[in-house]
Amino acid sequence: MIYFLSIASTNVVIEFKTDKGAIGYAIDYGTYLDVYVTDDSTITISNANVTLVATGSYTGLVFNKTNDVTLGNTINLKADTLYRIEYSSAGKITSTTWDYIGG
């Protein structure tokens, strides 16, 4: 079974797809996303031009890049890996986050 979710921040639309029952999160900082998933998954970013995809970790508030990932708006994510996805938004859109997290 394939699980699919499309959610929009005020800057990007993130389409999440998995056939492994993964869960994850994406935090939108306005010019980049931090994304983490519990199992292999795929995301597609729209309403934006992706300019960097990298893996890494944080030391305090500093992101330490360890690897560059193939650049594109569709990204194959590996389990238990933190991704930094830098982008330039095509413009403000209506967020749907409260539809999924309550409020």
C-alpha positions, 0 to 999 in steps of 0.5 A: 500500500502507498501512503500519500500526503500533500501539505502546504506551508506559506512557501512550498507544497510538500507531497510525501509518499511512502510504501513503508508506513514511514512518518516524518516532519518538515520544518519550513524556515522560509528559505529552507526546509529541515526534513526527517523520516522514520523510513525510506520515503519520497517527497516532491516540492512544488511552488519552489525552485530547489537549490540545494539538498544535503544531509547533516546534523545540528550542533546547537543551532548550526547545521553541519552538512555531511553529504550533498544529495542529487538536486531536484524537486523530487527527493528520495529520502533515507530513513533516520537521516536529516535533510536540509533542502534550500529553495526559492519560493515562487510566491506566498500560498495558503498554508494547510498545516492546521488542517493536519495538526489541529489548532 
